[in-house]
Amino acid sequence: MRVTRRWKLLLPGALALAALGGCPAPPRVPAPPPEQPQALAPHEGTPYDIIPGASLLTILVYRAGTLASAGHNHVIACHALGGTIYVPHDVTASSFEVHFDVATLTVDEPELRAQLASPDFPPDVSESAKQGTRHNMLGEALLDAAQNPEIVLRAVRVERPTAATAADTVLARVQSTVRGQVRTFTVPVRYQLADGNLTVTGEFPLKQSDLGLTPFSALLGALQVQDEMHISVRMVARAAVSAVPSPRAGCPPGKPCAGPRR
Protein backbone atom coordinates (compact mmCIF):
# COMPACT_ATOMS: atom_id res chain seq x y z
CA MET A 1 0.00 0.00 0.00
CA ARG A 2 1.40 3.38 -0.98
CA VAL A 3 1.18 6.05 1.70
CA THR A 4 0.32 9.48 0.37
CA ARG A 5 2.12 12.62 1.52
CA ARG A 6 -1.00 13.66 3.40
CA TRP A 7 -0.98 10.41 5.35
CA LYS A 8 2.73 10.82 6.07
CA LEU A 9 1.95 14.18 7.67
CA LEU A 10 -1.02 12.93 9.65
CA LEU A 11 0.13 9.52 10.82
CA PRO A 12 2.75 10.54 13.43
CA GLY A 13 0.14 12.46 15.39
CA ALA A 14 -2.41 9.73 14.87
CA LEU A 15 -0.13 7.02 16.19
CA ALA A 16 0.92 9.13 19.14
CA LEU A 17 -2.72 9.53 20.10
CA ALA A 18 -3.31 5.85 19.47
CA ALA A 19 -0.40 4.60 21.56
CA LEU A 20 -1.46 2.64 24.63
CA GLY A 21 -5.08 2.56 23.62
CA GLY A 22 -5.66 6.10 22.47
CA CYS A 23 -7.97 7.44 19.78
CA PRO A 24 -11.19 5.92 18.48
CA ALA A 25 -10.60 2.23 17.92
CA PRO A 26 -12.43 -0.65 16.31
CA PRO A 27 -14.55 -2.87 18.54
CA ARG A 28 -12.30 -4.28 21.24
CA VAL A 29 -12.19 -7.98 22.00
CA PRO A 30 -13.25 -8.38 25.65
CA ALA A 31 -10.38 -9.37 27.93
CA PRO A 32 -10.65 -12.76 29.67
CA PRO A 33 -12.49 -12.66 33.00
CA PRO A 34 -10.35 -11.91 36.07
CA GLU A 35 -8.59 -14.83 37.69
CA GLN A 36 -9.55 -16.06 41.11
CA PRO A 37 -7.07 -14.45 43.55
CA GLN A 38 -4.42 -16.89 44.72
CA ALA A 39 -3.26 -17.25 48.30
CA LEU A 40 -0.64 -14.60 48.98
CA ALA A 41 2.70 -15.15 50.67
CA PRO A 42 2.54 -14.25 54.39
CA HIS A 43 4.49 -11.24 55.59
CA GLU A 44 7.44 -12.58 57.56
CA GLY A 45 10.84 -11.19 58.45
CA THR A 46 12.16 -7.65 58.42
CA PRO A 47 9.94 -5.07 56.67
CA TYR A 48 11.64 -2.66 54.27
CA ASP A 49 9.71 0.43 53.15
CA ILE A 50 10.18 1.36 49.49
CA ILE A 51 11.67 4.84 48.99
CA PRO A 52 9.70 6.48 46.15
CA GLY A 53 12.28 9.06 45.06
CA ALA A 54 15.05 6.47 44.89
CA SER A 55 12.98 3.86 43.02
CA LEU A 56 12.02 3.77 39.35
CA LEU A 57 9.78 1.70 37.09
CA THR A 58 10.17 2.08 33.33
CA ILE A 59 8.03 0.48 30.64
CA LEU A 60 9.16 0.47 27.01
CA VAL A 61 6.20 0.33 24.63
CA TYR A 62 6.79 -0.44 20.96
CA ARG A 63 4.96 0.48 17.78
CA ALA A 64 3.85 -2.18 15.30
CA GLY A 65 1.92 -2.62 12.06
CA THR A 66 2.70 -1.76 8.45
CA LEU A 67 2.59 1.97 9.26
CA ALA A 68 4.66 1.68 12.44
CA SER A 69 7.51 3.76 11.02
CA ALA A 70 5.23 6.79 11.06
CA GLY A 71 5.03 6.84 14.85
CA HIS A 72 7.12 6.50 18.01
CA ASN A 73 8.09 3.98 20.63
CA HIS A 74 7.41 5.33 24.11
CA VAL A 75 9.04 5.31 27.55
CA ILE A 76 6.48 5.16 30.35
CA ALA A 77 7.89 5.74 33.85
CA CYS A 78 6.89 5.92 37.50
CA HIS A 79 8.99 7.55 40.25
CA ALA A 80 6.31 7.06 42.93
CA LEU A 81 6.49 3.38 43.84
CA GLY A 82 5.39 2.67 47.39
CA GLY A 83 4.84 -0.30 49.64
CA THR A 84 6.80 -2.76 51.74
CA ILE A 85 9.08 -5.73 51.08
CA TYR A 86 9.44 -8.36 53.82
CA VAL A 87 12.69 -10.31 53.98
CA PRO A 88 13.20 -13.21 56.43
CA HIS A 89 16.42 -15.21 56.81
CA ASP A 90 15.28 -17.51 53.97
CA VAL A 91 14.81 -15.16 51.04
CA THR A 92 12.42 -17.61 49.35
CA ALA A 93 9.98 -16.83 52.17
CA SER A 94 10.02 -13.14 51.21
CA SER A 95 6.86 -11.25 50.34
CA PHE A 96 5.91 -7.79 49.16
CA GLU A 97 3.13 -5.38 48.37
CA VAL A 98 3.98 -2.65 45.88
CA HIS A 99 1.56 0.02 44.71
CA PHE A 100 1.47 3.25 42.75
CA ASP A 101 -1.11 5.70 41.42
CA VAL A 102 -1.49 5.48 37.64
CA ALA A 103 -1.78 9.29 37.57
CA THR A 104 1.93 9.44 38.48
CA LEU A 105 2.95 7.71 35.22
CA THR A 106 4.98 9.91 32.88
CA VAL A 107 5.55 9.65 29.14
CA ASP A 108 8.88 10.15 27.34
CA GLU A 109 10.89 12.06 29.92
CA PRO A 110 13.82 13.43 27.85
CA GLU A 111 16.49 12.18 30.27
CA LEU A 112 15.06 8.65 30.29
CA ARG A 113 14.96 8.51 26.50
CA ALA A 114 18.51 9.86 26.38
CA GLN A 115 19.72 7.14 28.75
CA LEU A 116 18.55 4.47 26.33
CA ALA A 117 20.90 5.80 23.64
CA SER A 118 19.02 3.75 21.07
CA PRO A 119 17.83 4.57 17.53
CA ASP A 120 14.51 3.03 18.57
CA PHE A 121 14.03 5.88 21.05
CA PRO A 122 15.19 9.13 19.41
CA PRO A 123 14.82 12.31 21.51
CA ASP A 124 12.50 14.16 19.13
CA VAL A 125 9.03 13.43 20.52
CA SER A 126 6.76 16.47 20.45
CA GLU A 127 5.10 17.72 23.61
CA SER A 128 1.68 17.30 22.04
CA ALA A 129 2.44 13.64 21.24
CA LYS A 130 3.52 13.03 24.85
CA GLN A 131 0.43 14.70 26.29
CA GLY A 132 -1.87 12.89 23.88
CA THR A 133 -0.31 9.53 24.67
CA ARG A 134 -0.56 10.06 28.42
CA HIS A 135 -4.16 11.29 28.18
CA ASN A 136 -5.19 8.21 26.26
CA MET A 137 -3.13 5.85 28.39
CA LEU A 138 -5.07 6.97 31.47
CA GLY A 139 -8.37 6.99 29.63
CA GLU A 140 -11.24 4.53 29.75
CA ALA A 141 -9.92 2.50 26.81
CA LEU A 142 -6.83 1.36 28.68
CA LEU A 143 -6.05 2.02 32.38
CA ASP A 144 -9.29 3.87 33.18
CA ALA A 145 -7.62 5.94 35.89
CA ALA A 146 -10.86 7.60 36.96
CA GLN A 147 -12.33 4.26 38.10
CA ASN A 148 -9.09 2.39 38.85
CA PRO A 149 -6.58 4.91 40.21
CA GLU A 150 -4.05 2.42 41.61
CA ILE A 151 -2.00 -0.57 40.43
CA VAL A 152 -1.06 -3.10 43.11
CA LEU A 153 1.52 -5.91 42.93
CA ARG A 154 1.62 -8.62 45.62
CA ALA A 155 3.77 -11.70 46.18
CA VAL A 156 2.24 -15.13 45.74
CA ARG A 157 5.57 -16.88 46.28
CA VAL A 158 9.31 -16.48 45.75
CA GLU A 159 11.51 -19.37 44.66
CA ARG A 160 14.97 -20.19 43.44
CA PRO A 161 15.28 -20.71 39.67
CA THR A 162 16.14 -24.22 38.53
CA ALA A 163 18.60 -23.00 35.89
CA ALA A 164 22.07 -21.82 36.84
CA THR A 165 21.81 -18.08 37.58
CA ALA A 166 23.36 -15.54 39.90
CA ALA A 167 23.08 -16.49 43.58
CA ASP A 168 21.09 -13.33 44.32
CA THR A 169 18.43 -14.01 41.66
CA VAL A 170 14.98 -15.36 42.53
CA LEU A 171 11.73 -15.92 40.65
CA ALA A 172 8.84 -13.89 42.01
CA ARG A 173 5.31 -15.05 41.35
CA VAL A 174 3.39 -11.78 41.25
CA GLN A 175 -0.31 -11.11 41.56
CA SER A 176 -1.23 -7.86 39.83
CA THR A 177 -4.37 -5.80 40.12
CA VAL A 178 -4.63 -3.54 37.07
CA ARG A 179 -7.88 -1.88 36.02
CA GLY A 180 -9.59 -3.97 38.69
CA GLN A 181 -8.46 -7.22 37.04
CA VAL A 182 -6.38 -9.79 38.89
CA ARG A 183 -3.62 -11.59 36.98
CA THR A 184 -0.52 -13.57 37.96
CA PHE A 185 2.85 -13.88 36.25
CA THR A 186 6.41 -14.86 37.15
CA VAL A 187 9.46 -12.63 36.74
CA PRO A 188 13.15 -12.84 37.70
CA VAL A 189 14.50 -10.26 40.15
CA ARG A 190 17.80 -9.68 41.93
CA TYR A 191 18.19 -8.44 45.47
CA GLN A 192 20.99 -6.92 47.51
CA LEU A 193 21.15 -6.10 51.21
CA ALA A 194 23.73 -3.56 52.36
CA ASP A 195 23.92 -1.05 55.23
CA GLY A 196 20.30 -1.54 56.22
CA ASN A 197 19.05 -0.92 52.69
CA LEU A 198 17.46 -3.40 50.32
CA THR A 199 17.76 -3.01 46.55
CA VAL A 200 15.61 -5.10 44.20
CA THR A 201 16.14 -4.91 40.44
CA GLY A 202 14.70 -6.70 37.44
CA GLU A 203 14.43 -6.52 33.65
CA PHE A 204 11.99 -8.70 31.77
CA PRO A 205 9.40 -8.77 28.97
CA LEU A 206 5.74 -8.60 29.91
CA LYS A 207 2.65 -8.58 27.72
CA GLN A 208 -0.20 -6.13 28.13
CA SER A 209 -2.52 -9.11 27.85
CA ASP A 210 -0.73 -10.66 30.85
CA LEU A 211 -2.21 -7.76 32.83
CA GLY A 212 -5.68 -8.18 31.36
CA LEU A 213 -5.26 -5.27 28.92
CA THR A 214 -5.99 -5.25 25.20
CA PRO A 215 -3.28 -3.61 23.01
CA PHE A 216 -4.47 -0.94 20.63
CA SER A 217 -5.02 -1.78 16.95
CA ALA A 218 -6.65 0.25 14.17
CA LEU A 219 -6.89 0.50 10.37
CA LEU A 220 -7.07 -3.28 10.02
CA GLY A 221 -3.85 -3.63 11.98
CA ALA A 222 -1.85 -1.02 10.08
CA LEU A 223 -1.59 0.95 13.33
CA GLN A 224 -0.76 -1.17 16.36
CA VAL A 225 0.92 -1.17 19.73
CA GLN A 226 2.86 -4.35 20.41
CA ASP A 227 1.45 -6.60 23.09
CA GLU A 228 4.90 -7.24 24.54
CA MET A 229 6.53 -4.50 26.60
CA HIS A 230 9.95 -4.36 28.26
CA ILE A 231 9.92 -3.69 31.99
CA SER A 232 12.78 -2.40 34.10
CA VAL A 233 12.40 -1.85 37.83
CA ARG A 234 14.71 -0.69 40.60
CA MET A 235 13.26 -0.54 44.10
CA VAL A 236 15.32 0.87 46.94
CA ALA A 237 13.95 0.24 50.43
CA ARG A 238 15.13 0.85 53.97
CA ALA A 239 14.31 -1.07 57.12
CA ALA A 240 10.99 0.16 58.47
CA VAL A 241 11.20 2.30 61.62
CA SER A 242 9.21 -0.30 63.56
CA ALA A 243 11.82 -2.90 62.59
CA VAL A 244 14.76 -0.88 63.95
CA PRO A 245 15.50 -1.66 67.63
CA SER A 246 14.65 1.19 69.98
CA PRO A 247 17.51 2.77 71.96
CA ARG A 248 15.71 1.33 75.03
CA ALA A 249 15.61 -2.20 73.62
CA GLY A 250 16.58 -4.57 76.44
CA CYS A 251 16.03 -2.01 79.24
CA PRO A 252 13.81 -3.06 82.17
CA PRO A 253 10.30 -1.57 81.81
CA GLY A 254 9.93 1.75 83.63
CA LYS A 255 13.64 2.00 84.50
CA PRO A 256 16.37 4.05 82.84
CA CYS A 257 19.13 2.23 80.99
CA ALA A 258 22.60 2.46 82.44
CA GLY A 259 25.02 4.36 80.26
CA PRO A 260 27.73 6.95 80.22
CA ARG A 261 26.78 10.39 81.48
CA ARG A 262 27.37 13.38 79.30
PyMOL commands that set and color helices and strands:
alter all, ss='L'
color gray80, all
select helices_A, chain A and resi 5-18+52-54+68-70+91-93+102-104+110-116+127-137+208-211+219-221+241-243
alter helices_A, ss='H'
color red, helices_A
select strands_A, chain A and resi 46-50+56-61+63-64+74-78+82-87+95-101+106-107+150-159+169-178+181-194+197-207+217-218+223-225+228-239
alter strands_A, ss='S'
color yellow, strands_A
deselect
rebuild
show_as cartoon
